[in-house]
Amino acid sequence: MLLLNIDHIPGKEIEALGIVKGSVVFSKNFGKDFMAAVKTLVGGEIADYTKMLDEARGIATKRMVDEAQRLEADAIVNIRYTSSSVMQSAAECTAYGTAVKIIR
């Protein structure tokens, strides 16, 4: 499956099959949340949250690809990612794009 964040595939003619998406909601655990609060006092990257969001993007991407495969797509173009707070201790990560069939 070809994944691109541009709206075309260079040198190829494509047919749009529809929008595909994948999402996941992750919650923080108390230990990581406490350590993150301490880290905000001294500054710097909160590595546990970076790792958590990277894992969430991976899960959301896989779910988006699975949806595209059900449509028998060859690629997903114009891929975008969003994240938002769902509640005080949980965040959603969504991946979305347009599933396409390569015509030639």
C-alpha positions in Angstrom: 0.0 0.0 0.0 1.5 3.3 -1.1 0.9 6.1 1.4 1.4 9.7 0.3 0.6 13.1 1.8 0.2 14.7 -1.6 -3.0 14.6 -3.6 -1.7 12.6 -6.6 0.8 9.9 -7.5 3.4 11.4 -9.8 3.2 9.9 -13.3 0.1 7.8 -12.5 -3.6 8.2 -13.3 -5.8 7.4 -10.3 -9.4 6.9 -9.5 -10.7 8.0 -6.1 -12.5 5.3 -4.1 -13.4 7.4 -1.1 -12.2 8.7 2.2 -10.6 6.2 4.6 -9.7 6.8 8.3 -8.5 5.2 11.4 -8.5 6.4 14.9 -7.5 5.4 18.4 -8.1 6.9 21.8 -5.2 6.6 24.3 -5.3 7.4 28.0 -2.4 8.4 30.1 -1.5 6.3 33.1 -1.1 7.9 36.5 2.7 7.2 36.8 3.5 8.8 33.5 1.1 11.7 34.1 2.8 12.4 37.5 6.3 12.3 35.9 5.1 14.5 33.0 3.9 17.1 35.6 7.3 17.0 37.2 9.0 17.4 33.8 7.0 20.5 33.1 8.7 22.2 36.0 12.2 21.7 34.6 11.3 21.8 30.9 12.3 19.5 28.0 10.7 16.7 26.0 8.3 14.4 27.7 9.6 11.2 26.1 6.8 8.9 27.4 4.1 11.1 25.7 6.1 11.3 22.5 6.3 7.5 22.5 2.6 7.2 23.3 1.6 9.5 20.4 3.9 7.8 18.0 2.3 4.4 18.9 -1.1 6.0 18.5 -0.3 7.3 15.0 0.9 3.8 14.1 -2.3 2.2 15.2 -4.4 4.9 13.5 -2.4 4.5 10.3 -2.9 0.7 10.3 -6.6 1.0 10.8 -6.8 3.5 7.9 -4.8 1.1 5.7 -7.1 -1.8 6.7 -10.1 0.2 5.6 -8.4 1.1 2.3 -7.6 -2.6 1.7 -11.2 -3.5 2.1 -11.9 -1.1 -0.8 -9.2 -2.8 -2.8 -7.2 0.4 -3.0 -3.6 0.6 -4.3 -2.7 3.7 -2.4 -3.9 6.4 0.0 -3.2 10.0 -1.0 -3.5 13.3 0.9 -2.9 11.6 4.3 -3.4 13.8 7.3 -3.1 13.3 11.1 -5.0 15.0 13.8 -5.0 14.7 17.6 -7.3 16.1 20.2 -8.1 15.8 23.8 -11.2 13.7 24.4 -11.3 14.2 28.1 -8.8 15.3 30.8 -6.7 12.1 30.7 -7.3 10.8 27.1 -6.4 11.9 23.6 -7.6 10.8 20.2 -5.3 10.4 17.2 -6.9 10.1 13.7 -5.3 9.3 10.4 -7.3 10.0 7.2 -6.9 10.3 3.5 -8.3 9.3 0.1 -8.2 5.7 -1.0 -7.3 5.4 -4.7 -7.0 2.8 -7.4 -4.1 3.2 -9.8 -5.5 3.2 -13.4 -2.2 3.4 -15.2 
